[in-house]
Amino acid sequence: MSDDQKAKQATRAGRSARTWIVFLTLTALLTAADLVTKHLSFEHVADVPVSIEKDDVLELMAAQPNAINALIPRHDPVVVAPYVLEFKLVLNPGAVFGTGSGNRWFFVGFTIVALIVAVFMFARATTTRQWLTHTGIALIVSGGIGNLYDRIVFACVRDFIHPLPGVMIPGTTRELWPYVSNVADAFLLIGIAIVMVKVWRHEREVAKPGKGDAKTIEDQSDSG
């Protein structure tokens, strides 16, 4: 192994105990933020605390997957800012935006594989200097863990964030953003966006004349 290869390996995030500690600590804090906000919302948004039991969810899903929200008592949303943000409780038996209802174990398996890929990417495809990329991957991992926890413990995902409530599509009676989500979903979207931008910037650098061998994904920094 050449000296250059050793130098590159030494800078990989997976070879740095300090980088691992920062990454895992950030992931744990973000995961806790998602789970705590879900818990607080289901305790306080409705008039009474809402407790979700997995057996009840599975029983309703076996009969009619879209009926699981009958487990949530009727309640008025908590308006944070009119037409901007409100909190209301929703149970999602599928994935983001309610897609794939009833495919719980598929999403559990898919999430586990995606988490393994994300951690592998952190350890082998980034360097200790790529703090922004590490943050993006931590957001993806924590978002995945937060929703994976819900699917395993409750057999569905607890949602409560409704952006743009009451904002209608012009000329229709349809709401512009009817979807209710959670903090984990926000983490996933932000994390994916960060990683995609970093990959896109890397591809642009590689495509520049004379730059193909100048930098690899392992030795790029997030400082510029």
C-alpha positions in Angstrom: 0.0 0.0 0.0 1.4 3.4 -1.0 1.8 6.3 1.3 -1.0 8.2 -0.5 -3.4 5.3 0.0 -2.5 5.1 3.7 -3.1 8.9 4.0 -6.5 8.6 2.4 -7.5 5.7 4.6 -6.3 7.5 7.7 -8.7 10.4 7.0 -11.8 8.2 6.5 -14.5 8.9 9.0 -14.8 5.3 9.9 -11.2 5.2 11.1 -11.6 8.1 13.6 -13.0 7.4 17.0 -13.7 11.1 17.6 -15.7 11.4 14.3 -17.7 8.3 15.3 -18.5 9.7 18.7 -19.7 13.0 17.2 -21.8 11.3 14.6 -23.4 8.8 17.0 -24.1 11.5 19.6 -25.7 13.7 17.0 -27.8 10.8 15.7 -28.9 9.9 19.2 -29.9 13.5 20.0 -31.9 13.9 16.7 -33.6 10.6 17.3 -34.5 11.6 20.8 -35.9 14.9 19.4 -38.2 13.0 17.1 -39.5 10.6 19.7 -40.0 13.2 22.4 -41.9 15.5 20.1 -44.2 12.6 19.0 -44.8 11.7 22.7 -45.5 15.3 23.7 -47.9 15.8 20.8 -49.9 12.7 21.5 -50.0 13.7 25.2 -51.1 17.3 24.7 -52.6 18.1 21.2 -55.9 16.4 21.8 -58.2 17.2 24.7 -57.0 14.0 26.4 -53.7 12.1 26.2 -53.8 9.6 23.3 -52.3 6.1 23.9 -51.7 3.9 20.9 -51.6 0.1 21.4 -50.0 -2.0 18.7 -52.6 -4.8 19.0 -55.4 -2.3 18.4 -53.6 -1.0 15.3 -53.0 -4.4 13.9 -56.6 -5.5 14.4 -57.9 -2.4 12.6 -55.3 -2.7 9.8 -56.3 -6.3 9.2 -59.9 -5.2 8.6 -59.4 -1.8 7.1 -56.0 -0.1 7.1 -57.3 3.4 6.5 -59.5 3.1 9.6 -56.7 3.2 12.2 -57.3 6.9 12.8 -60.5 5.9 14.6 -58.1 5.2 17.5 -57.6 9.0 17.8 -60.4 11.0 19.4 -61.8 13.9 17.5 -60.0 17.0 18.3 -59.4 20.6 17.1 -55.9 21.2 15.7 -53.5 23.3 17.6 -52.9 26.3 15.4 -49.3 27.5 15.6 -49.6 30.1 12.8 -52.8 30.4 10.7 -52.3 29.1 7.2 -48.7 28.2 8.0 -48.6 25.5 10.6 -50.9 23.5 12.9 -50.6 20.3 14.9 -53.1 17.5 14.6 -52.8 13.8 15.4 -52.7 11.3 12.6 -51.6 7.6 12.4 -49.9 6.6 9.2 -49.9 2.9 8.3 -47.7 3.5 5.3 -44.7 5.6 4.3 -44.2 9.3 3.7 -47.4 11.0 2.5 -49.3 7.9 3.4 -48.1 5.8 0.5 -47.9 2.0 0.7 -50.6 1.6 3.4 -50.5 -1.9 4.9 -46.9 -2.8 3.9 -45.5 -2.4 7.3 -42.8 -5.1 7.2 -41.7 -4.1 3.7 -41.0 -0.6 5.2 -39.3 -2.1 8.2 -36.9 -4.1 6.1 -36.3 -1.3 3.6 -35.5 1.1 6.4 -33.0 -1.3 8.0 -31.2 -1.8 4.7 -31.2 2.0 4.1 -29.8 2.6 7.6 -27.0 0.1 6.9 -26.1 1.8 3.6 -26.1 5.3 5.2 -23.8 4.2 8.0 -21.5 2.4 5.5 -21.5 5.6 3.4 -20.5 7.6 6.5 -17.7 5.3 7.5 -16.2 4.5 4.1 -17.1 7.3 1.7 -16.5 10.4 3.8 -13.5 11.9 5.6 -13.2 13.3 9.0 -13.4 16.9 7.5 -16.8 16.4 5.9 -18.9 17.6 8.8 -21.8 18.8 6.7 -22.1 15.5 4.9 -21.9 13.7 8.3 -24.8 16.0 9.5 -26.9 15.0 6.5 -26.3 11.3 7.1 -27.0 11.7 10.8 -30.3 13.3 9.9 -31.2 10.5 7.5 -30.2 7.8 10.1 -32.1 9.5 13.0 -35.2 10.0 10.8 -35.1 6.4 9.7 -34.7 5.2 13.3 -37.5 7.4 14.6 -40.0 6.0 12.2 -38.7 2.5 12.4 -39.3 2.6 16.2 -42.9 3.6 15.6 -43.5 0.9 13.0 -42.1 -1.8 15.4 -43.6 -0.5 18.7 -47.0 0.8 17.4 -47.3 -0.9 14.0 -47.8 2.6 12.4 -46.1 6.0 12.4 -47.3 8.9 14.7 -47.7 12.1 12.7 -48.7 15.6 14.0 -47.1 18.3 11.8 -49.4 19.9 9.2 -47.9 22.7 7.2 -50.0 25.1 5.2 -53.4 24.2 6.7 -56.3 25.6 4.9 -54.3 26.8 1.9 -56.1 25.7 -1.1 -55.0 25.0 -4.7 -56.3 28.0 -6.7 -59.6 27.2 -8.5 -60.1 23.9 -6.6 -61.4 22.8 -3.3 -58.3 20.7 -2.7 -55.8 21.6 0.0 -52.3 22.5 -1.3 -50.6 20.4 1.4 -53.0 17.8 2.9 -50.2 15.7 4.4 -49.4 15.4 8.1 -45.9 14.3 9.0 -43.4 14.4 11.9 -40.0 15.5 12.9 -38.4 12.3 11.5 -39.8 13.0 8.1 -38.4 16.5 8.2 -35.0 15.1 9.2 -35.1 12.6 6.3 -35.9 15.2 3.7 -33.3 17.7 4.9 -30.6 15.0 5.2 -31.3 13.6 1.7 -31.2 17.1 0.3 -27.8 17.8 2.0 -26.3 14.5 0.7 -27.7 15.0 -2.8 -26.2 18.5 -3.0 -22.8 17.3 -1.8 -22.8 14.4 -4.3 -23.9 16.8 -7.1 -21.1 19.2 -6.3 -18.6 16.3 -6.2 -19.8 15.2 -9.7 -19.4 18.7 -11.0 -15.9 18.9 -9.7 -15.0 15.5 -11.2 -16.5 16.5 -14.6 -14.3 19.7 -14.9 -11.4 19.4 -17.3 -8.3 18.4 -15.5 -10.2 17.8 -12.2 -11.0 14.1 -12.6 -8.1 13.0 -10.5 -7.7 16.1 -8.3 -10.2 15.1 -5.7 -12.1 11.9 -4.7 -15.1 11.7 -2.5 -12.8 10.5 0.3 -10.6 13.6 0.3 -13.1 16.4 -0.2 -13.9 18.7 2.7 -17.1 20.5 3.5 -15.3 23.7 4.2 -15.8 25.1 0.7 
